[in-house]
Amino acid sequence: MRRVQVVEQEFTALTEGAGWLDQSDRSRLCLLGADRARFLHGQVTNDINGLGEFTGCYAALVNAKGKMESDLFAYRLADEILLDFEPGLTAAVQARLERYVIAEDVEIADVAPHFGLLTMQGPQAEAVLTELDLPAPTEPLTVAQTEDEIYIVHQPRLGTDGFDLFIPIDAMNAWRERLAIIAPRCQMPAFEKARVLATIPQFGVDLTTDNFPPEGGLETRAISYAKGCYIGQEIIARIRTYGKVNKVLRGLSLEGAAAIGDPVLHEGTPVGTLSSVCHEPSAALAIIKRTASEPGTVLSADTKNGSVSAQIATLPFEKFQ
């Protein structure tokens, strides 16, 4: 019971006030060299050439068949491009990018050993930065840099407001202590609850290497259809031109407990699998066959305790009602 109360308190901070997490386990690469922007532009789904200095974008890295290898945030800094993406993918993403470096002046370096990542999330996040005398960039995915090499990104990870702080490793402990005085430190269960209820997919969980980016509703955030060629571009363009994908990310409102991996059925026919689940309220994310994906459609989750009603409750990236 105590743990449930803690999660609820942290969830309230992340969605109504401000709370912070140490997300230094996320992967971080830097691209260096004169050709870094042009090279990355030809690798990912969004427009890197169009980024101004100290601005960023969300993008997907796909293979030649248009299937996802990662999603990522790319920030164009003064002398490098910083990539921030899910934990455990550094080696795979670095190998994929280096495979296509032929004659370009590009170097790819792992900067996670040098910079940690603290994220402050919630509608009061800007006020916390102000109290800490830190700059708060006003536009999403823009970057500010302090004199002591802290990079602050306007990064609303949970659908409200938020900022990422990329901090030199030797200063991390001091900044953890400073943040803890002003705002509560939160843990992943509360973060995950807020993510699920905001219908925000996580690569490696809700989206995998079996998925096209449009299946996760990433078109408006991560894909430029005007940028020209990149690896997998023909497939992504064909999906848009000739028809919609056959399955899509949806949020589900559950009338009972369920677990990740539980099958989702429509009139007895499998239409998906729960990929993320939270409780109180009971809700989940799943990639659902388009034929059963309209809001209000009543499905069922086949759980270890029997069938649980599961209603299509949201469209991608809308707040859970």
Phi and psi in degrees as GROMACS dihedral restraints (atoms count N, CA, C in turn):
[ dihedral_restraints ]
;  ai    aj    ak    al  type     phi  dphi    fc
    3     4     5     6     1   -58.5    20    10
    4     5     6     7     1   -42.8    20    10
    6     7     8     9     1   -64.5    20    10
    7     8     9    10     1   -39.2    20    10
    9    10    11    12     1   -61.7    20    10
   10    11    12    13     1   -41.4    20    10
   12    13    14    15     1   -64.6    20    10
   13    14    15    16     1   -39.9    20    10
   15    16    17    18     1   -63.9    20    10
   16    17    18    19     1   -45.8    20    10
   18    19    20    21     1   -58.8    20    10
   19    20    21    22     1   -43.1    20    10
   21    22    23    24     1   -65.9    20    10
   22    23    24    25     1   -40.0    20    10
   24    25    26    27     1   -64.1    20    10
   25    26    27    28     1   -43.5    20    10
   27    28    29    30     1   -67.8    20    10
   28    29    30    31     1   -39.4    20    10
   30    31    32    33     1   -59.9    20    10
   31    32    33    34     1   -43.1    20    10
   33    34    35    36     1   -61.9    20    10
   34    35    36    37     1   -41.5    20    10
   36    37    38    39     1   -61.6    20    10
   37    38    39    40     1   -44.0    20    10
   39    40    41    42     1   -71.4    20    10
   40    41    42    43     1   -24.8    20    10
   42    43    44    45     1  -109.2    20    10
   43    44    45    46     1   -18.4    20    10
   45    46    47    48     1  -123.5    20    10
   46    47    48    49     1   -22.2    20    10
   48    49    50    51     1  -125.9    20    10
   49    50    51    52     1  -112.4    20    10
   51    52    53    54     1  -157.2    20    10
   52    53    54    55     1   138.6    20    10
   54    55    56    57     1  -146.2    20    10
   55    56    57    58     1   159.2    20    10
   57    58    59    60     1  -129.4    20    10
   58    59    60    61     1   155.5    20    10
   60    61    62    63     1  -134.7    20    10
   61    62    63    64     1   151.5    20    10
   63    64    65    66     1   -90.7    20    10
   64    65    66    67     1   110.7    20    10
   66    67    68    69     1  -113.9    20    10
   67    68    69    70     1    37.9    20    10
   69    70    71    72     1   -69.2    20    10
   70    71    72    73     1    -7.4    20    10
   72    73    74    75     1   -77.9    20    10
   73    74    75    76     1   -12.1    20    10
   75    76    77    78     1   -65.3    20    10
   76    77    78    79     1   154.3    20    10
   78    79    80    81     1   -80.4    20    10
   79    80    81    82     1   142.7    20    10
   81    82    83    84     1  -142.5    20    10
   82    83    84    85     1   118.8    20    10
   84    85    86    87     1  -120.1    20    10
   85    86    87    88     1   151.4    20    10
   87    88    89    90     1  -119.4    20    10
   88    89    90    91     1   136.3    20    10
   90    91    92    93     1  -102.1    20    10
   91    92    93    94     1   125.5    20    10
   93    94    95    96     1  -118.1    20    10
   94    95    96    97     1   165.9    20    10
   96    97    98    99     1   106.7    20    10
   97    98    99   100     1   156.2    20    10
   99   100   101   102     1   -62.7    20    10
  100   101   102   103     1   -26.7    20    10
  102   103   104   105     1   -99.9    20    10
  103   104   105   106     1    12.9    20    10
  105   106   107   108     1   -59.4    20    10
  106   107   108   109     1   -43.0    20    10
  108   109   110   111     1   -70.1    20    10
  109   110   111   112     1   -47.0    20    10
  111   112   113   114     1   -61.9    20    10
  112   113   114   115     1   -39.9    20    10
  114   115   116   117     1   -64.4    20    10
  115   116   117   118     1   -50.2    20    10
  117   118   119   120     1   -65.2    20    10
  118   119   120   121     1   -33.1    20    10
  120   121   122   123     1   -56.8    20    10
  121   122   123   124     1   -33.8    20    10
  123   124   125   126     1   -86.1    20    10
  124   125   126   127     1     3.4    20    10
  126   127   128   129     1  -111.9    20    10
  127   128   129   130     1   -29.0    20    10
  129   130   131   132     1  -117.8    20    10
  130   131   132   133     1   168.9    20    10
  132   133   134   135     1   -80.7    20    10
  133   134   135   136     1   -14.6    20    10
  135   136   137   138     1  -108.1    20    10
  136   137   138   139     1   173.5    20    10
  138   139   140   141     1   -87.2    20    10
  139   140   141   142     1   101.7    20    10
  141   142   143   144     1   -83.8    20    10
  142   143   144   145     1   -37.9    20    10
  144   145   146   147     1   -61.0    20    10
  145   146   147   148     1   -28.8    20    10
  147   148   149   150     1   -82.5    20    10
  148   149   150   151     1    -3.7    20    10
  150   151   152   153     1   -76.4    20    10
  151   152   153   154     1   132.5    20    10
  153   154   155   156     1   -80.2    20    10
  154   155   156   157     1   168.1    20    10
  156   157   158   159     1   -63.5    20    10
  157   158   159   160     1   136.7    20    10
  159   160   161   162     1    64.5    20    10
  160   161   162   163     1    35.0    20    10
  162   163   164   165     1  -128.4    20    10
  163   164   165   166     1   163.7    20    10
  165   166   167   168     1  -142.4    20    10
  166   167   168   169     1   179.5    20    10
  168   169   170   171     1  -152.9    20    10
  169   170   171   172     1   163.8    20    10
  171   172   173   174     1   -99.2    20    10
  172   173   174   175     1   141.2    20    10
  174   175   176   177     1  -152.9    20    10
  175   176   177   178     1   167.5    20    10
  177   178   179   180     1  -118.2    20    10
  178   179   180   181     1   147.0    20    10
  180   181   182   183     1  -105.3    20    10
  181   182   183   184     1   117.7    20    10
  183   184   185   186     1  -122.5    20    10
  184   185   186   187     1   160.6    20    10
  186   187   188   189     1   -88.8    20    10
  187   188   189   190     1  -176.3    20    10
  189   190   191   192     1   -63.9    20    10
  190   191   192   193     1   -18.7    20    10
  192   193   194   195     1   -94.0    20    10
  193   194   195   196     1     5.8    20    10
  195   196   197   198     1    82.4    20    10
  196   197   198   199     1     4.6    20    10
  198   199   200   201     1   -86.0    20    10
  199   200   201   202     1   147.1    20    10
  201   202   203   204     1   -70.6    20    10
  202   203   204   205     1   139.3    20    10
  204   205   206   207     1  -110.2    20    10
  205   206   207   208     1   -22.4    20    10
  207   208   209   210     1  -174.8    20    10
  208   209   210   211     1   160.8    20    10
  210   211   212   213     1  -108.6    20    10
  211   212   213   214     1   165.4    20    10
  213   214   215   216     1  -163.9    20    10
  214   215   216   217     1   159.0    20    10
  216   217   218   219     1  -107.6    20    10
  217   218   219   220     1   131.4    20    10
  219   220   221   222     1  -116.0    20    10
  220   221   222   223     1   127.1    20    10
  222   223   224   225     1  -120.3    20    10
  223   224   225   226     1   122.7    20    10
  225   226   227   228     1   -88.5    20    10
  226   227   228   229     1   103.6    20    10
  228   229   230   231     1   -94.7    20    10
  229   230   231   232     1  -173.6    20    10
  231   232   233   234     1   -64.8    20    10
  232   233   234   235     1   -43.2    20    10
  234   235   236   237     1  -124.8    20    10
  235   236   237   238     1     5.0    20    10
  237   238   239   240     1  -157.5    20    10
  238   239   240   241     1   169.8    20    10
  240   241   242   243     1  -115.2    20    10
  241   242   243   244     1   122.8    20    10
  243   244   245   246     1   -93.7    20    10
  244   245   246   247     1   129.4    20    10
  246   247   248   249     1  -110.1    20    10
  247   248   249   250     1   131.0    20    10
  249   250   251   252     1  -124.0    20    10
  250   251   252   253     1   124.7    20    10
  252   253   254   255     1  -152.6    20    10
  253   254   255   256     1  -178.9    20    10
  255   256   257   258     1   -61.5    20    10
  256   257   258   259     1   152.6    20    10
  258   259   260   261     1   -60.8    20    10
  259   260   261   262     1   150.8    20    10
  261   262   263   264     1    81.4    20    10
  262   263   264   265     1     4.2    20    10
  264   265   266   267     1  -110.9    20    10
  265   266   267   268     1     5.3    20    10
  267   268   269   270     1   -55.9    20    10
  268   269   270   271     1   -51.6    20    10
  270   271   272   273     1   -63.4    20    10
  271   272   273   274     1   -42.8    20    10
  273   274   275   276     1   -66.5    20    10
  274   275   276   277     1   -45.3    20    10
  276   277   278   279     1   -69.4    20    10
  277   278   279   280     1   -41.2    20    10
  279   280   281   282     1   -62.8    20    10
  280   281   282   283     1   -41.8    20    10
  282   283   284   285     1   -64.3    20    10
  283   284   285   286     1   -41.4    20    10
  285   286   287   288     1   -61.7    20    10
  286   287   288   289     1   -44.9    20    10
  288   289   290   291     1   -67.8    20    10
  289   290   291   292     1   -45.0    20    10
  291   292   293   294     1   -64.0    20    10
  292   293   294   295     1   -25.8    20    10
  294   295   296   297     1   -60.1    20    10
  295   296   297   298     1   -28.7    20    10
  297   298   299   300     1  -104.2    20    10
  298   299   300   301     1     3.6    20    10
  300   301   302   303     1   -81.1    20    10
  301   302   303   304     1   111.2    20    10
  303   304   305   306     1  -111.6    20    10
  304   305   306   307     1   -75.1    20    10
  306   307   308   309     1  -111.3    20    10
  307   308   309   310     1     1.6    20    10
  309   310   311   312     1   -72.4    20    10
  310   311   312   313     1   150.9    20    10
  312   313   314   315     1   -86.2    20    10
  313   314   315   316     1    85.9    20    10
  315   316   317   318     1  -141.8    20    10
  316   317   318   319     1   133.9    20    10
  318   319   320   321     1  -125.9    20    10
  319   320   321   322     1   136.7    20    10
  321   322   323   324     1  -116.8    20    10
  322   323   324   325     1   121.9    20    10
  324   325   326   327     1  -126.5    20    10
  325   326   327   328     1   142.5    20    10
  327   328   329   330     1   -82.5    20    10
  328   329   330   331     1   116.0    20    10
  330   331   332   333     1  -105.1    20    10
  331   332   333   334     1     2.9    20    10
  333   334   335   336     1   -58.0    20    10
  334   335   336   337     1   -35.4    20    10
  336   337   338   339     1   -67.3    20    10
  337   338   339   340     1   -13.4    20    10
  339   340   341   342     1  -108.2    20    10
  340   341   342   343     1   -25.3    20    10
  342   343   344   345     1  -130.9    20    10
  343   344   345   346     1   129.9    20    10
  345   346   347   348     1   -89.4    20    10
  346   347   348   349     1   175.4    20    10
  348   349   350   351     1  -136.8    20    10
  349   350   351   352     1   116.5    20    10
  351   352   353   354     1  -111.9    20    10
  352   353   354   355     1   132.5    20    10
  354   355   356   357     1  -117.5    20    10
  355   356   357   358     1   132.7    20    10
  357   358   359   360     1  -110.1    20    10
  358   359   360   361     1   118.4    20    10
  360   361   362   363     1  -124.7    20    10
  361   362   363   364     1   147.9    20    10
  363   364   365   366     1   127.7    20    10
  364   365   366   367     1   160.0    20    10
  366   367   368   369     1   -63.4    20    10
  367   368   369   370     1   -17.5    20    10
  369   370   371   372     1  -100.7    20    10
  370   371   372   373     1    14.5    20    10
  372   373   374   375     1   -62.5    20    10
  373   374   375   376     1   -39.8    20    10
  375   376   377   378     1   -62.3    20    10
  376   377   378   379     1   -38.9    20    10
  378   379   380   381     1   -62.6    20    10
  379   380   381   382     1   -35.4    20    10
  381   382   383   384     1   -65.1    20    10
  382   383   384   385     1   -44.4    20    10
  384   385   386   387     1   -61.9    20    10
  385   386   387   388     1   -39.3    20    10
  387   388   389   390     1   -61.1    20    10
  388   389   390   391     1   -41.2    20    10
  390   391   392   393     1   -66.0    20    10
  391   392   393   394     1   -27.6    20    10
  393   394   395   396     1   -88.4    20    10
  394   395   396   397     1     2.6    20    10
  396   397   398   399     1    60.7    20    10
  397   398   399   400     1    36.0    20    10
  399   400   401   402     1  -106.7    20    10
  400   401   402   403     1   144.6    20    10
  402   403   404   405     1   -68.9    20    10
  403   404   405   406     1   146.5    20    10
  405   406   407   408     1  -122.8    20    10
  406   407   408   409     1    98.7    20    10
  408   409   410   411     1   -55.0    20    10
  409   410   411   412     1   140.2    20    10
  411   412   413   414     1   -85.4    20    10
  412   413   414   415     1   -33.5    20    10
  414   415   416   417     1   -95.0    20    10
  415   416   417   418     1   139.4    20    10
  417   418   419   420     1   -54.3    20    10
  418   419   420   421     1   137.3    20    10
  420   421   422   423     1    66.9    20    10
  421   422   423   424     1    20.4    20    10
  423   424   425   426     1   -95.8    20    10
  424   425   426   427     1   160.0    20    10
  426   427   428   429     1  -126.2    20    10
  427   428   429   430     1   138.6    20    10
  429   430   431   432     1  -118.3    20    10
  430   431   432   433     1   147.8    20    10
  432   433   434   435     1  -123.4    20    10
  433   434   435   436     1   132.2    20    10
  435   436   437   438     1   -93.2    20    10
  436   437   438   439     1   170.5    20    10
  438   439   440   441     1   -65.4    20    10
  439   440   441   442     1   -26.8    20    10
  441   442   443   444     1   -97.4    20    10
  442   443   444   445     1    29.9    20    10
  444   445   446   447     1    65.8    20    10
  445   446   447   448     1    33.7    20    10
  447   448   449   450     1   -95.9    20    10
  448   449   450   451     1   128.3    20    10
  450   451   452   453     1  -103.3    20    10
  451   452   453   454     1   124.0    20    10
  453   454   455   456     1  -114.3    20    10
  454   455   456   457     1   121.2    20    10
  456   457   458   459     1  -112.3    20    10
  457   458   459   460     1   130.9    20    10
  459   460   461   462     1   -72.8    20    10
  460   461   462   463     1   100.2    20    10
  462   463   464   465     1  -133.4    20    10
  463   464   465   466     1    89.8    20    10
  465   466   467   468     1   -79.6    20    10
  466   467   468   469     1    91.6    20    10
  468   469   470   471     1   -77.7    20    10
  469   470   471   472     1   -15.5    20    10
  471   472   473   474     1  -122.9    20    10
  472   473   474   475     1    17.9    20    10
  474   475   476   477     1    88.7    20    10
  475   476   477   478     1    -0.8    20    10
  477   478   479   480     1  -111.6    20    10
  478   479   480   481     1   -94.2    20    10
  480   481   482   483     1  -146.1    20    10
  481   482   483   484     1   159.9    20    10
  483   484   485   486     1   176.5    20    10
  484   485   486   487     1   166.5    20    10
  486   487   488   489     1  -143.1    20    10
  487   488   489   490     1   139.2    20    10
  489   490   491   492     1   -99.2    20    10
  490   491   492   493     1   138.7    20    10
  492   493   494   495     1  -117.7    20    10
  493   494   495   496     1   110.9    20    10
  495   496   497   498     1   -92.2    20    10
  496   497   498   499     1   113.4    20    10
  498   499   500   501     1  -121.9    20    10
  499   500   501   502     1   134.8    20    10
  501   502   503   504     1   -53.0    20    10
  502   503   504   505     1   139.7    20    10
  504   505   506   507     1   -54.0    20    10
  505   506   507   508     1   -40.7    20    10
  507   508   509   510     1   -71.4    20    10
  508   509   510   511     1    -8.7    20    10
  510   511   512   513     1  -106.9    20    10
  511   512   513   514     1     0.3    20    10
  513   514   515   516     1   -62.4    20    10
  514   515   516   517     1   -47.0    20    10
  516   517   518   519     1   -60.6    20    10
  517   518   519   520     1   -41.5    20    10
  519   520   521   522     1   -63.9    20    10
  520   521   522   523     1   -38.5    20    10
  522   523   524   525     1   -75.7    20    10
  523   524   525   526     1   -32.1    20    10
  525   526   527   528     1   -59.3    20    10
  526   527   528   529     1   -44.1    20    10
  528   529   530   531     1   -65.2    20    10
  529   530   531   532     1   -40.4    20    10
  531   532   533   534     1   -66.0    20    10
  532   533   534   535     1   -43.7    20    10
  534   535   536   537     1   -63.7    20    10
  535   536   537   538     1   -39.6    20    10
  537   538   539   540     1   -63.9    20    10
  538   539   540   541     1   -25.0    20    10
  540   541   542   543     1   -71.5    20    10
  541   542   543   544     1   -31.3    20    10
  543   544   545   546     1  -100.6    20    10
  544   545   546   547     1   -35.1    20    10
  546   547   548   549     1  -141.7    20    10
  547   548   549   550     1   152.1    20    10
  549   550   551   552     1   -70.6    20    10
  550   551   552   553     1   141.4    20    10
  552   553   554   555     1   -80.1    20    10
  553   554   555   556     1   130.7    20    10
  555   556   557   558     1  -110.9    20    10
  556   557   558   559     1   163.2    20    10
  558   559   560   561     1  -117.1    20    10
  559   560   561   562     1   171.0    20    10
  561   562   563   564     1   -62.7    20    10
  562   563   564   565     1   -33.8    20    10
  564   565   566   567     1   -56.7    20    10
  565   566   567   568     1   -41.2    20    10
  567   568   569   570     1   -69.9    20    10
  568   569   570   571     1   -41.5    20    10
  570   571   572   573     1   -60.0    20    10
  571   572   573   574     1   -44.9    20    10
  573   574   575   576     1   -64.3    20    10
  574   575   576   577     1   -38.9    20    10
  576   577   578   579     1   -61.0    20    10
  577   578   579   580     1   -45.7    20    10
  579   580   581   582     1   -64.2    20    10
  580   581   582   583     1   -38.2    20    10
  582   583   584   585     1   -64.9    20    10
  583   584   585   586     1   -45.8    20    10
  585   586   587   588     1   -63.0    20    10
  586   587   588   589     1   -43.8    20    10
  588   589   590   591     1   -72.9    20    10
  589   590   591   592     1   -12.9    20    10
  591   592   593   594     1   -97.5    20    10
  592   593   594   595     1     2.3    20    10
  594   595   596   597     1    56.6    20    10
  595   596   597   598     1    47.8    20    10
  597   598   599   600     1  -107.7    20    10
  598   599   600   601     1   115.4    20    10
  600   601   602   603     1   -75.9    20    10
  601   602   603   604     1   153.1    20    10
  603   604   605   606     1  -114.8    20    10
  604   605   606   607     1   129.2    20    10
  606   607   608   609     1   -67.9    20    10
  607   608   609   610     1   138.4    20    10
  609   610   611   612     1    92.9    20    10
  610   611   612   613     1   -11.2    20    10
  612   613   614   615     1  -123.7    20    10
  613   614   615   616     1   -66.3    20    10
  615   616   617   618     1   -90.1    20    10
  616   617   618   619     1   -30.9    20    10
  618   619   620   621     1  -120.1    20    10
  619   620   621   622     1   137.5    20    10
  621   622   623   624     1  -134.0    20    10
  622   623   624   625     1  -172.9    20    10
  624   625   626   627     1   -68.8    20    10
  625   626   627   628     1    -4.5    20    10
  627   628   629   630     1   -88.7    20    10
  628   629   630   631     1    -5.4    20    10
  630   631   632   633     1  -107.1    20    10
  631   632   633   634     1   146.2    20    10
  633   634   635   636     1   -84.4    20    10
  634   635   636   637     1   146.6    20    10
  636   637   638   639     1   -52.7    20    10
  637   638   639   640     1   -40.0    20    10
  639   640   641   642     1   -63.0    20    10
  640   641   642   643     1   -21.1    20    10
  642   643   644   645     1   -66.8    20    10
  643   644   645   646     1   -24.2    20    10
  645   646   647   648     1   -96.5    20    10
  646   647   648   649     1     7.7    20    10
  648   649   650   651     1    72.4    20    10
  649   650   651   652     1    30.6    20    10
  651   652   653   654     1   -90.2    20    10
  652   653   654   655     1     2.4    20    10
  654   655   656   657     1   -55.1    20    10
  655   656   657   658     1   -50.6    20    10
  657   658   659   660     1   -75.0    20    10
  658   659   660   661     1   -25.4    20    10
  660   661   662   663     1   -95.7    20    10
  661   662   663   664     1   -33.6    20    10
  663   664   665   666     1  -120.5    20    10
  664   665   666   667     1    -6.7    20    10
  666   667   668   669     1  -123.4    20    10
  667   668   669   670     1   127.9    20    10
  669   670   671   672     1  -103.2    20    10
  670   671   672   673     1   121.6    20    10
  672   673   674   675     1   -90.9    20    10
  673   674   675   676     1     3.9    20    10
  675   676   677   678     1  -114.5    20    10
  676   677   678   679     1    -0.8    20    10
  678   679   680   681     1   -81.8    20    10
  679   680   681   682     1   -15.9    20    10
  681   682   683   684     1    95.5    20    10
  682   683   684   685     1  -157.6    20    10
  684   685   686   687     1   -74.5    20    10
  685   686   687   688     1   142.0    20    10
  687   688   689   690     1  -155.9    20    10
  688   689   690   691     1   166.1    20    10
  690   691   692   693     1   -60.1    20    10
  691   692   693   694     1   124.5    20    10
  693   694   695   696     1    87.8    20    10
  694   695   696   697     1    -0.7    20    10
  696   697   698   699     1   -61.1    20    10
  697   698   699   700     1   -38.3    20    10
  699   700   701   702     1   -61.5    20    10
  700   701   702   703     1   -41.1    20    10
  702   703   704   705     1   -68.1    20    10
  703   704   705   706     1   -45.1    20    10
  705   706   707   708     1   -62.1    20    10
  706   707   708   709     1   -42.2    20    10
  708   709   710   711     1   -65.7    20    10
  709   710   711   712     1   -37.4    20    10
  711   712   713   714     1   -65.9    20    10
  712   713   714   715     1   -38.5    20    10
  714   715   716   717     1   -58.9    20    10
  715   716   717   718     1   -42.8    20    10
  717   718   719   720     1   -69.5    20    10
  718   719   720   721     1   -38.1    20    10
  720   721   722   723     1   -77.7    20    10
  721   722   723   724     1   -41.9    20    10
  723   724   725   726     1  -105.6    20    10
  724   725   726   727     1    -3.1    20    10
  726   727   728   729     1   155.3    20    10
  727   728   729   730     1   165.7    20    10
  729   730   731   732     1   -83.7    20    10
  730   731   732   733     1   162.3    20    10
  732   733   734   735     1   -68.4    20    10
  733   734   735   736     1   159.1    20    10
  735   736   737   738     1   -87.5    20    10
  736   737   738   739     1    -8.6    20    10
  738   739   740   741     1  -146.8    20    10
  739   740   741   742     1   151.5    20    10
  741   742   743   744     1  -143.7    20    10
  742   743   744   745     1   154.7    20    10
  744   745   746   747     1   -70.4    20    10
  745   746   747   748     1   135.3    20    10
  747   748   749   750     1  -139.7    20    10
  748   749   750   751     1   152.9    20    10
  750   751   752   753     1   -94.7    20    10
  751   752   753   754     1   140.7    20    10
  753   754   755   756     1  -121.6    20    10
  754   755   756   757     1   133.3    20    10
  756   757   758   759     1   -94.9    20    10
  757   758   759   760     1   119.2    20    10
  759   760   761   762     1  -101.7    20    10
  760   761   762   763     1   146.5    20    10
  762   763   764   765     1  -104.2    20    10
  763   764   765   766     1    37.2    20    10
  765   766   767   768     1   167.7    20    10
  766   767   768   769     1   175.4    20    10
  768   769   770   771     1   -74.4    20    10
  769   770   771   772     1   141.3    20    10
  771   772   773   774     1  -144.8    20    10
  772   773   774   775     1   175.1    20    10
  774   775   776   777     1  -138.0    20    10
  775   776   777   778     1   157.1    20    10
  777   778   779   780     1   -56.4    20    10
  778   779   780   781     1   134.6    20    10
  780   781   782   783     1    96.2    20    10
  781   782   783   784     1   -10.0    20    10
  783   784   785   786     1   -67.7    20    10
  784   785   786   787     1   134.4    20    10
  786   787   788   789     1   -68.2    20    10
  787   788   789   790     1   147.7    20    10
  789   790   791   792     1  -112.1    20    10
  790   791   792   793     1   132.4    20    10
  792   793   794   795     1  -124.4    20    10
  793   794   795   796     1   150.2    20    10
  795   796   797   798     1  -124.7    20    10
  796   797   798   799     1   112.0    20    10
  798   799   800   801     1    53.7    20    10
  799   800   801   802     1    40.4    20    10
  801   802   803   804     1    86.8    20    10
  802   803   804   805     1    -5.3    20    10
  804   805   806   807     1  -104.1    20    10
  805   806   807   808     1   129.8    20    10
  807   808   809   810     1   -61.1    20    10
  808   809   810   811     1   131.3    20    10
  810   811   812   813     1  -129.6    20    10
  811   812   813   814     1     0.4    20    10
  813   814   815   816     1   170.8    20    10
  814   815   816   817     1  -175.8    20    10
  816   817   818   819     1  -141.4    20    10
  817   818   819   820     1   135.0    20    10
  819   820   821   822     1   -63.8    20    10
  820   821   822   823     1   128.7    20    10
  822   823   824   825     1  -110.5    20    10
  823   824   825   826     1   -31.8    20    10
  825   826   827   828     1  -134.5    20    10
  826   827   828   829     1   140.7    20    10
  828   829   830   831     1  -138.8    20    10
  829   830   831   832     1   141.2    20    10
  831   832   833   834     1  -134.5    20    10
  832   833   834   835     1   169.0    20    10
  834   835   836   837     1  -129.4    20    10
  835   836   837   838     1   156.7    20    10
  837   838   839   840     1    51.4    20    10
  838   839   840   841     1    67.9    20    10
  840   841   842   843     1   -82.1    20    10
  841   842   843   844     1   159.5    20    10
  843   844   845   846     1   -79.1    20    10
  844   845   846   847     1   119.1    20    10
  846   847   848   849     1  -151.2    20    10
  847   848   849   850     1   163.7    20    10
  849   850   851   852     1  -155.9    20    10
  850   851   852   853     1   164.0    20    10
  852   853   854   855     1  -114.1    20    10
  853   854   855   856     1   148.8    20    10
  855   856   857   858     1  -160.6    20    10
  856   857   858   859     1   148.6    20    10
  858   859   860   861     1   -84.3    20    10
  859   860   861   862     1   118.4    20    10
  861   862   863   864     1  -116.0    20    10
  862   863   864   865     1   140.9    20    10
  864   865   866   867     1   -56.4    20    10
  865   866   867   868     1   135.8    20    10
  867   868   869   870     1   -56.9    20    10
  868   869   870   871     1   -31.8    20    10
  870   871   872   873     1   -64.0    20    10
  871   872   873   874     1   -16.8    20    10
  873   874   875   876     1  -122.7    20    10
  874   875   876   877     1    25.8    20    10
  876   877   878   879     1  -108.4    20    10
  877   878   879   880     1     2.8    20    10
  879   880   881   882     1   -69.9    20    10
  880   881   882   883     1   140.6    20    10
  882   883   884   885     1   -54.2    20    10
  883   884   885   886     1   135.7    20    10
  885   886   887   888     1    95.4    20    10
  886   887   888   889     1   -15.1    20    10
  888   889   890   891     1   -63.6    20    10
  889   890   891   892     1   131.6    20    10
  891   892   893   894     1   -93.6    20    10
  892   893   894   895     1   120.3    20    10
  894   895   896   897     1  -115.8    20    10
  895   896   897   898     1  -170.0    20    10
  897   898   899   900     1  -144.4    20    10
  898   899   900   901     1   147.2    20    10
  900   901   902   903     1  -105.9    20    10
  901   902   903   904     1   129.7    20    10
  903   904   905   906     1   -88.9    20    10
  904   905   906   907     1    94.4    20    10
  906   907   908   909     1   -99.3    20    10
  907   908   909   910     1   173.2    20    10
  909   910   911   912     1   -67.3    20    10
  910   911   912   913     1   -18.0    20    10
  912   913   914   915     1  -105.0    20    10
  913   914   915   916     1    14.5    20    10
  915   916   917   918     1   111.6    20    10
  916   917   918   919     1  -172.3    20    10
  918   919   920   921     1   -78.0    20    10
  919   920   921   922     1   136.3    20    10
  921   922   923   924     1  -124.0    20    10
  922   923   924   925     1   131.8    20    10
  924   925   926   927     1   -64.3    20    10
  925   926   927   928     1   138.2    20    10
  927   928   929   930     1  -139.4    20    10
  928   929   930   931     1   112.7    20    10
  930   931   932   933     1  -104.9    20    10
  931   932   933   934     1   136.0    20    10
  933   934   935   936     1   -63.3    20    10
  934   935   936   937     1   116.1    20    10
  936   937   938   939     1  -113.6    20    10
  937   938   939   940     1   -22.8    20    10
  939   940   941   942     1  -141.0    20    10
  940   941   942   943     1   161.8    20    10
  942   943   944   945     1   -96.1    20    10
  943   944   945   946     1   159.6    20    10
  945   946   947   948     1   -53.9    20    10
  946   947   948   949     1   133.8    20    10
  948   949   950   951     1    71.5    20    10
  949   950   951   952     1     7.4    20    10
  951   952   953   954     1   -88.6    20    10
  952   953   954   955     1   151.8    20    10
  954   955   956   957     1   -63.7    20    10
  955   956   957   958     1   141.7    20    10
  957   958   959   960     1   -69.8    20    10
  958   959   960   961     1   130.7    20    10
